[in-house]
Amino acid sequence: MGGKRGPFSCGLDAAVAVVGGKWKPLILWELHEGARRFGELRRSLSGISEKMLIQQLRELEADGIVHREVHREVPPRVEYSLTETGASLNKALLPLGDWGEEHMDHIRAVRGV
């Protein structure tokens, strides 16, 4: 996997640092078709708390994966969208999603869910 570069030991280490956790890949998936408002994201991600969604979006924004745009309206409207880097990351996650679809029954069986 190559030599150590900065805080990461390899490219996979860097990618997992950006997209690791339960919610970030799901947020990326929800944004793949275009900009979404906070409330839309919250409704589409069942089980995520408002606090967690805010935290995850802030981290993705800090990593340059998500763009946050505030529209100066009353009431203010905030939309989230993927940056070019975020879109390329989402594209890289597609094969992982395909793998999950293909093996979902097996995963459910071995986990007893």
Secondary structure, DSSP 8 states (H G I E B T S, - for coil): ----BTTBSSHHHHHHHHH-SSSHHHHHHHTTTS-EEHHHHHHHSTT--HHHHHHHHHHHHHTTSEEEEEE--SS-EEEEEE-HHHHHHHHHHHHHHHHHHHHHHHHHHHHT-
